[in-house]
Amino acid sequence: AGEAEEEVAAAVGDPVPDRGRHHREEPGEGDRDRDAEVV
């Protein structure tokens, strides 16, 4: 998965691959909050 992400970042031309990692963390937390709210 990590390799694929790096490849995607390179293809997209994202100069900050770390940003993708951080972005993935944020949605994860939000998703949990959403689930809690929905339930």
MMTF fields as JSON, N, C-alpha, C and O atoms, coordinates in Angstrom:
{
  "mmtfVersion": "1.0.0",
  "mmtfProducer": "UNKNOWN",
  "numBonds": 155,
  "numAtoms": 156,
  "numGroups": 39,
  "numChains": 1,
  "numModels": 1,
  "chainsPerModel": [1],
  "groupsPerChain": [39],
  "chainIdList": ["A"],
  "bondAtomList": [4, 2, 8, 6, 12, 10, 16, 14, 20, 18, 24, 22, 28, 26, 32, 30, 36, 34, 40, 38, 44, 42, 48, 46, 52, 50, 56, 54, 60, 58, 64, 62, 68, 66, 72, 70, 76, 74, 80, 78, 84, 82, 88, 86, 92, 90, 96, 94, 100, 98, 104, 102, 108, 106, 112, 110, 116, 114, 120, 118, 124, 122, 128, 126, 132, 130, 136, 134, 140, 138, 144, 142, 148, 146, 152, 150],
  "bondOrderList": [1, 1, 1, 1, 1, 1, 1, 1, 1, 1, 1, 1, 1, 1, 1, 1, 1, 1, 1, 1, 1, 1, 1, 1, 1, 1, 1, 1, 1, 1, 1, 1, 1, 1, 1, 1, 1, 1],
  "groupList": [{"groupName": "ALA", "atomNameList": ["N", "CA", "C", "O"], "elementList": ["N", "C", "C", "O"], "formalChargeList": [0, 0, 0, 0], "bondAtomList": [1, 0, 2, 1, 3, 2], "bondOrderList": [1, 1, 2], "singleLetterCode": "A", "chemCompType": "L-PEPTIDE LINKING"}, {"groupName": "GLY", "atomNameList": ["N", "CA", "C", "O"], "elementList": ["N", "C", "C", "O"], "formalChargeList": [0, 0, 0, 0], "bondAtomList": [1, 0, 2, 1, 3, 2], "bondOrderList": [1, 1, 2], "singleLetterCode": "G", "chemCompType": "PEPTIDE LINKING"}, {"groupName": "GLU", "atomNameList": ["N", "CA", "C", "O"], "elementList": ["N", "C", "C", "O"], "formalChargeList": [0, 0, 0, 0], "bondAtomList": [1, 0, 2, 1, 3, 2], "bondOrderList": [1, 1, 2], "singleLetterCode": "E", "chemCompType": "L-PEPTIDE LINKING"}, {"groupName": "VAL", "atomNameList": ["N", "CA", "C", "O"], "elementList": ["N", "C", "C", "O"], "formalChargeList": [0, 0, 0, 0], "bondAtomList": [1, 0, 2, 1, 3, 2], "bondOrderList": [1, 1, 2], "singleLetterCode": "V", "chemCompType": "L-PEPTIDE LINKING"}, {"groupName": "ASP", "atomNameList": ["N", "CA", "C", "O"], "elementList": ["N", "C", "C", "O"], "formalChargeList": [0, 0, 0, 0], "bondAtomList": [1, 0, 2, 1, 3, 2], "bondOrderList": [1, 1, 2], "singleLetterCode": "D", "chemCompType": "L-PEPTIDE LINKING"}, {"groupName": "PRO", "atomNameList": ["N", "CA", "C", "O"], "elementList": ["N", "C", "C", "O"], "formalChargeList": [0, 0, 0, 0], "bondAtomList": [1, 0, 2, 1, 3, 2], "bondOrderList": [1, 1, 2], "singleLetterCode": "P", "chemCompType": "L-PEPTIDE LINKING"}, {"groupName": "ARG", "atomNameList": ["N", "CA", "C", "O"], "elementList": ["N", "C", "C", "O"], "formalChargeList": [0, 0, 0, 0], "bondAtomList": [1, 0, 2, 1, 3, 2], "bondOrderList": [1, 1, 2], "singleLetterCode": "R", "chemCompType": "L-PEPTIDE LINKING"}, {"groupName": "HIS", "atomNameList": ["N", "CA", "C", "O"], "elementList": ["N", "C", "C", "O"], "formalChargeList": [0, 0, 0, 0], "bondAtomList": [1, 0, 2, 1, 3, 2], "bondOrderList": [1, 1, 2], "singleLetterCode": "H", "chemCompType": "L-PEPTIDE LINKING"}],
  "groupTypeList": [0, 1, 2, 0, 2, 2, 2, 3, 0, 0, 0, 3, 1, 4, 5, 3, 5, 4, 6, 1, 6, 7, 7, 6, 2, 2, 5, 1, 2, 1, 4, 6, 4, 6, 4, 0, 2, 3, 3],
  "groupIdList": [1, 2, 3, 4, 5, 6, 7, 8, 9, 10, 11, 12, 13, 14, 15, 16, 17, 18, 19, 20, 21, 22, 23, 24, 25, 26, 27, 28, 29, 30, 31, 32, 33, 34, 35, 36, 37, 38, 39],
  "secStructList": [7, 2, 2, 2, 2, 2, 2, 2, 2, 2, 2, 2, 6, 7, 1, 7, 2, 2, 2, 2, 2, 2, 2, 2, 2, 2, 2, 2, 2, 2, 2, 2, 2, 2, 2, 2, 2, 2, 7],
  "xCoordList": [0.848, 0.0, 0.875, 0.614, 1.927, 2.83, 3.429, 3.494, 3.868, 4.486, 3.469, 3.79, 2.254, 1.219, 0.997, 0.892, 0.925, 0.699, 1.828, 1.591, 3.055, 4.204, 4.073, 4.295, 3.714, 3.581, 2.503, 2.709, 1.386, 0.292, 0.764, 0.534, 1.427, 1.921, 2.846, 2.772, 3.711, 4.662, 3.876, 4.172, 2.886, 2.098, 1.346, 1.295, 0.776, 0.029, 0.989, 0.622, 2.241, 3.226, 3.125, 3.468, 2.653, 2.532, 3.928, 4.594, 4.374, 5.708, 5.766, 6.846, 4.611, 4.61, 3.845, 2.661, 4.534, 3.877, 3.375, 2.396, 4.054, 3.63, 2.219, 1.433, 1.909, 0.57, -0.49, -1.516, -0.244, -1.203, -1.403, -2.526, -0.308, -0.433, -1.28, -2.187, -0.985, -1.732, -3.206, -4.109, -3.418, -4.794, -5.559, -6.753, -4.843, -5.513, -5.886, -6.914, -5.06, -5.36, -6.592, -7.463, -6.663, -7.799, -9.138, -9.996, -9.335, -10.607, -10.931, -12.092, -9.907, -10.135, -10.787, -11.775, -10.229, -10.787, -12.202, -13.111, -12.381, -13.701, -14.71, -15.851, -14.257, -15.155, -15.616, -16.792, -14.693, -15.058, -16.077, -17.078, -15.815, -16.749, -18.123, -19.15, -18.119, -19.387, -20.13, -21.325, -19.4, -20.041, -20.664, -21.81, -19.901, -20.388, -21.666, -22.641, -21.642, -22.821, -24.01, -25.117, -23.767, -24.845, -25.436, -26.655, -24.567, -25.046, -25.607, -26.075],
  "yCoordList": [-1.209, 0.0, 1.247, 2.209, 1.212, 2.369, 2.667, 3.821, 1.603, 1.804, 2.426, 3.367, 1.908, 2.444, 3.919, 4.733, 4.256, 5.661, 6.528, 7.598, 6.046, 6.823, 7.005, 8.097, 5.939, 6.019, 7.042, 7.885, 6.972, 7.917, 9.341, 10.233, 9.545, 10.886, 11.367, 12.523, 10.486, 10.863, 11.19, 12.166, 10.37, 10.601, 11.931, 12.708, 12.178, 13.423, 14.605, 15.746, 14.298, 15.376, 16.078, 17.254, 15.36, 15.961, 16.092, 15.084, 17.318, 17.53, 17.189, 17.162, 16.93, 16.608, 15.31, 15.335, 14.166, 12.868, 12.746, 12.049, 13.428, 13.365, 13.914, 13.455, 14.91, 15.517, 14.429, 14.421, 13.527, 12.453, 11.616, 11.236, 11.331, 10.522, 11.263, 10.684, 12.538, 13.335, 13.395, 13.287, 13.568, 13.683, 12.397, 12.42, 11.272, 9.989, 9.873, 9.289, 10.423, 10.337, 11.156, 10.7, 12.357, 13.248, 12.58, 12.466, 12.137, 11.514, 10.325, 10.099, 9.57, 8.406, 8.85, 8.262, 9.898, 10.381, 10.903, 10.62, 11.66, 12.21, 11.085, 11.156, 10.043, 8.913, 8.321, 7.997, 8.185, 7.608, 8.512, 8.042, 9.803, 10.749, 10.615, 10.585, 10.536, 10.442, 9.183, 9.222, 8.064, 6.808, 6.965, 6.578, 7.53, 7.699, 8.541, 8.228, 9.604, 10.486, 9.737, 9.774, 9.066, 8.333, 7.302, 7.158, 6.59, 5.553, 6.255, 5.595],
  "zCoordList": [0.0, 0.0, 0.0, -0.723, 0.833, 0.908, -0.457, -0.882, -1.145, -2.462, -3.412, -4.137, -3.411, -4.306, -4.011, -4.928, -2.751, -2.362, -2.915, -3.475, -2.746, -3.241, -4.749, -5.272, -5.436, -6.897, -7.252, -8.126, -6.597, -6.87, -6.628, -7.446, -5.494, -5.16, -6.269, -6.686, -6.744, -7.807, -9.086, -9.775, -9.384, -10.602, -10.484, -11.437, -9.333, -9.132, -9.062, -9.341, -8.68, -8.584, -7.244, -7.129, -6.226, -4.899, -4.29, -4.052, -4.038, -3.472, -1.989, -1.399, -1.386, 0.049, 0.301, 0.639, 0.132, 0.354, 1.793, 2.061, 2.713, 4.116, 4.248, 5.077, 3.413, 3.463, 3.254, 3.934, 2.327, 2.078, 3.328, 3.658, 4.023, 5.232, 6.258, 6.857, 6.458, 7.429, 7.013, 7.842, 5.713, 5.208, 5.503, 5.803, 5.41, 5.648, 7.128, 7.469, 7.99, 9.425, 9.767, 10.508, 9.229, 9.559, 9.223, 10.099, 7.976, 7.603, 8.507, 8.85, 8.889, 9.758, 11.055, 11.496, 11.667, 12.927, 12.695, 13.475, 11.626, 11.33, 11.126, 11.581, 10.428, 10.18, 11.511, 11.678, 12.447, 13.739, 14.419, 14.959, 14.386, 15.01, 14.357, 15.035, 13.045, 12.311, 12.751, 13.042, 12.793, 13.204, 14.594, 14.825, 15.492, 16.871, 16.85, 17.533, 16.061, 16.002, 15.403, 15.941, 14.297, 13.628, 14.584, 14.678, 15.289, 16.211, 17.44, 18.368]
}
